[in-house]
Amino acid sequence: MSATVLVTGATSGIGRAAALALADRGWWVAAGGRDPARGDEVRRALGDRGDFFAGDLTEPGAPEHLRDAVVERRGRLHALVNNAALYEQAALTDLDEEQLDRVLDADLRAPILMARAAVEHMAGAGGGCVVNVSSEAGIAAVPGQVAYNVAKAGLNMLTRCIAVDHAAQNVRAVSVCPGTTRTPLVERAIENAEDPAAHERGLAGSRPAGRLGRTEEIAAAICFAVSDEAAFMTGTDVVIDGGFTAA
């Protein structure tokens, strides 16, 4: 039987691209998400290579419930791609407590609890790998999005903690840190800008590569990170940002 990977936030953008790329490479994919309609579309795209599992990871007990559902279905969870997140903008002095709670709950607390649930299983089942989908914003402070930056930086530290605490149980962890990528969210932001063309040029021009990332490029890095070819890779960040953090 093929190895099983759980991809959270798998109904759109990087998560969907990763789910399909992993399936193409022989994984059985448990695609997690909150939207049943988009989940059905991903289920159809996966065919017999996976299934959709609905749930909101910010709800109490949801990470454990999702893990248990996947393990009950497949008997084993070999890898987790911790991708589900939301994005909101605000500098520190504009940040209200409700926004702070929303972002940290979805982008840091829920992934920590999802990783805990997965590692609890992996540690007793021979090992596994956790890929935390972080961001260039977890390495360099992008202006006007303090809560998001802090949450993504926290994911990078979560990766290090998993690597240090659970290497003896054959559990690895890697952060994949994308730069601005052509996801539906980014496309909508460009379309809604006062001058869409200028907005896109600004996003692309902020990095030496002079363009935005593609979801397939991020998915390829995720596939490598969970593969046996990367068995000695743990506790580190894989940065795919067109040179943004190097400039």
N, C-alpha and C positions, 0 to 999 in steps of 0.2 A: 504494500500500500504506500502511496506517495506521502511525503511529509506534509504536515498541516501548518499553515500560517494564518494568523488572525491579523487582519488589516482594519484598524479603526478609521472612521471617516472615509470609507471606501466608495462612497457614491458620487464623488466629484473630484476634479482636480488631480493633485498628486496621489491621493489615496486610491482613486479609481485607476489611474495609470499604473500604479504599483500592483494593485490587485490583478489586473489583466496581464502585466508583464511576468509576475510570479507564476500565474497559471500557465503561461506560455513556456515557462522553464520547468514545468513539471510539478509544481506545488499544488496541493488542494487548498483553496483559499476560502476562509471564513471572512466574508465581507461585512463589517459592522457599519451601522449608520442609523440615523434617526428618521429618515424620510422613506416610508414604505414604497412610494411610487418610484423614486430613483433607485431604491433597493431592488425592485422587480426588474428594472432595466439591467442592473449589474448582474443579477441572477441569470437573466437570459444570456448576457454576454459570456458569463462563465460556463454555462451549460453544466455538464457533469464534472467540471473541474472545480466546483465550489458551490457555495450557497450564501444567501443573505441572512444576517442575524440582526434584527431590529433592537434598538435600545438607546437610551440617553445616558451616557456614562457619568453625567453629573448627578444622577439620582442615586440615593443611598442603596448600596448593595449591587448596583448595576455591573461594575467590573467583575465581581465574583460570579454573578449570574451569567454573564456573557462567557466567561472562561468555562464555567460548568457546562453550558449548552454546547460549546465546541468540543470539549473533552467527551461528553456523553455521546455526541455524534460520531467522533473520530477515534476516541480512545487515547489520544495524545495530542499535545500542543507543542510543536517544535520551535516556533518563532512567533514573535509579536512585532508588528509594525505599529507603533504608537503615533498615529497621525492626526486623529480628530482634534480640531481646535477651532477657535473663533478669533476674529480680528477686529479690534476697535482702536481708534486713535484718540489720544489726549496726552498733552504734556502734563507734568506733575501738578502744576497749579490749576489745571483745568480738569483734573481727574476727580470724579466723585466716587464715593465709596461703593455705590451700587455697580458702577462700571468696573471698578477694581475687583470686586467680588466675582462678577461674571467672567472676566478674563482669567483671573487666577484659578477659579473653580474649573473652567473648561480646559485651560491650556497648561495647568501645572498640577493642581490637586487630582483631577480625574486621571491624567496620565500616570502619576505616581501610583495611584491605587490600582490602575489597570496593570502596571508593571508588577506591583506586589502580587496581584492575583496570578499573573502568568508565571512569575519566578517561583512562587510557592509550589506550583505544579511542576515546573521544569526541574527544580532542585531535587525533587524526589523521583524523577522519571528519566534521569540520565543526562540532563542538560538541555540547552536551548540557546536562543539568541533573542535579544530585545533591541530593536531599532527605534530610537526616539527621533521623530521628525522634528527637528528644531528649526533654526533659521540663521541667516547671516546676522539677524537682529539679536541673536543670543551671544554674538561675539563682538559686534560693533554697535554702539548705541545709535539707532536710527531716530532722528528727531521726531517728536510729537507722538510717540507711542510707548510711553514708559511702562505700562502694565504688560504689554505684549513683549517688549524687550526683556523685562525681568523674568517673565514666565519662561521664555525660550532659553535664557541663561540658566534658569533652574533645571531645565531638561538636560542641558549639557552636564551639569553637576550630577543629576540623577544617573546618567550614563556612567560616570566615573565611580559613583557609589556602588552600582550594581557590579561593575567589573571588579572592584576591590573586595567586595563582601562575598561574592558568589563564584569566583573563579574556581575554587576548590570543588564546586558542584557542577563544573563544566557549563556554566552559564556565562555567555558573553553579552556585551552591550556596546552599541555604537550609536553616536549621534550623526544623523545626516542633516546638514545645514544648507538648505537651498537659498539662493538669492531670489530676487523677484522673478517669478515664473508665470508664464501665460496660463493661468488657471481661470475658470469662469469668474472668480472674485476679482482678479486683477483686470480682466477684460471689461467687466462692468464698471470698475473704477475709472478706466481709461475712457470708456464711452460716456460716462456721466461728467467728465471734467469739462470745464468751460471751453478749453481748447484741447480736444482729445489728442491730436497729432503732437502738439507741444508737450502734453503730459507724458505721452509715450516716449518722446525723445529724451525728456528729462530722466525718466526711469532707466532707459537704456544707457544714456550717457553718463550715468553715475558710476559705471563700472568699466574697466579697461576693455572688456570684450565688446562693448558697444551694442549689446542686445540683451533681451530678456531670455531667461531660461525656458526650456520646453519640459513639459511634464514627463516625457519619455526619458529625458536625460536624468532627471531625479530618480525615476523609477529604476533605471539601470543601476544606479549606485546602491539603491536599497536592495535590489536583487543580489548584487555582489556582497553586500554586507552580511546578509543572512546565509550565504552559501558556504559550503565547506572550503572553498578556495580562500576564504577570509578567516579561517579557523584561529589564526594567531592575532587577529585584530580585535581588540577590546579596550574599552575605556577611552576612546578617542573620538574626535570630530572629523567627519568627512565633509569638507566644505565645497559646495558646487555653486559658486556665485559670480562667475565671470570676472573674478579678480577684485570684487568690491572690497573685501576685507584686507586685501594686500595693498591697496592703493594708499 
